[in-house]
């Protein structure tokens, strides 16, 4: 818990940074962390792959934007409505795909991601097609529009820190033991009375809801939407973030998101070829740092330190 | 048998996988607070029955009632919630959890803790966790593992892993505990501890049904024994009666292969055969379980050597270790002039050791011809990468020669060369497995349970083929549960029990030796390590006229 306290203090301190570029990056990190944490609960802790997580993020964004635009609902309400709907979609998808395992599950979730993305592009009347949606309502607090990085920052990080706390509590609760036993061995989990498919559905539902909520914040913060950020590439990017974080490691995921987001800025000159570098990164991390880059670097540092000590002795 | 309503009642249960009937109209009952052993040779259907009881496999027909309630269609987690808990043959601990967490994981489902409430860092999840922890410590106390509660489960030695598996099953609130081979891989001290624990469970109002190959455990624990063979209950009753039953003895030792006549009068002895394979002081461990224990054996060129013993004795492990699939924990494997320790499996094939694995392991979607050609892969590959695309003429000729040899041995494979391997019958599949192993032109052919699941005539046919191969100069290492069939064609044999050689000698001598039936069905060994003489059941088993 002291970590969360210290981290919150750090985030509050960073709010005072006089640099919009940095603040913008931090907001992006907060929103992506929420999605990546959900994926980590699903993949790392419960052992189920999802290659279509961007779809939940996108559905949350488009859903909340459309509800507020078409039904005239306040964004503060539409975001919760959209999150609830996407949670339902996550649960139903789980009902459909969790009869599959391994590669087949990966393919099915990938297909879900592709279908949703194609929907964003092709349903012109609803989503505006490739041009996207303009004039998505902006959040307001007491008549003030949250239209700058500095103003959206408390909302984004408040939600993100809440997600971190919830995720942390969940994995350390008895339910977390259930999740870990399902991840390790479904046959054993079932023999211990655990309803394996129900648990998987619940976790997918939860992680879909978190991604959707982050997507909603994103939509009402930017004020416009286009399909591109929600393509399969983003799903893969989330996967890379979770992998770098070490899959089942909440703070590791935060590190993974920050690492990939900052790397993304450095890779801007490469244009579309950045995907190649993400791919390479994923391979390197999986092969050399199966417990995540953070863990790997810490281990390396430790052995270097003890090596130095040994040399001195 | 006690009067009253049985706790568990199984009747008419049939399970088939594809064409294979694993359980055939099985009826079993277990009374409250009984300790019942379920025994039978490899492939008898014991684990399948356990899976049916635990809800992991749904039967094709028949009923299972627990406390008068039908459970045969319920999924595993519902069956568990009703009070049936199980352990697994391979223990299946949750490796990344601590000892205590493994037990706690067993209790979570019963608490009914929801997802939403679990995300609170206070209140119900904390209370539930405290209760689970307390319960876990209690169950760990029952199995005597309190000292190791905080250690990672993965580092426990074999005996304690089994005990942890039992504690975990108890934590689910099970009243009927199904144990799948609780004694497998345990040493004598660990077995004694296990037996104590199981008796203590019964004193705590639990009912036990256990599958076991280790007859010393069965002999000390079971109040009643049910014997399965080929999916049917062939005997049931008090331990000593069951052990004397001729059907049981035959089920364990198998029938003679009746390949007589083909057997040459001059059985070769190791003295006049140059050693081809020399295994010295070999030990193998599976995550703590000692599977082979300081085992030594030699095979001379041109011999058929049989390795017999009960399930779990380490026979298959021996073959897999020689074939390079399993790393050694000690000792050496010498083949011709070289040492095979640490050599990769495909190189071992290249060195001249072919294997027809247990369960055949064919490529079911490939044709018979393709399966055979793949058996030749190492040779093709050794001739250079290009040969995978275009075989040189020399290679093609060599392949054709090898194919011809196989087709001469097994004409049925020639008839069916275009058929996919998955559609072959059991016997044809076994022939293909042997044929595929022969395609690499091995000097040593290893066979793992070639008679498994086959009709006696087919077994005879295959055994006769092995004799032919031997006469053509091939050396054969044959692992068999069907000891009688194996001893009939072998020159020499080794009897394995608990990863050790307990007897060896010429096949003819061993065929009449009580050491064999002792290795399969004996439980006197536990009380008295020297094989005691004059045990009537053993003599009945050993005399060929007993069937």
Interface residues (C-beta under 8 A of the other chain):
Chain A: X1 X165 X166 X167 X168 X169 X170 X173 X174 X175 X176 X177 X178 X180 X181 X184 X185 X187 X188 X189 X190 X191 X192 X193 X194 X195 X196 X202 X203 X206
Chain B: X54 X55 X56 X75 X76 X77 X80 X81 X85 X86 X88 X92 X94 X95 X96 X97 X101 X104 X105 X106 X108 X109 X110 X111 X113 X115 X118 X119 X120 X121 X125 X128 X129 X132 X168 X169 X171 X172 X173
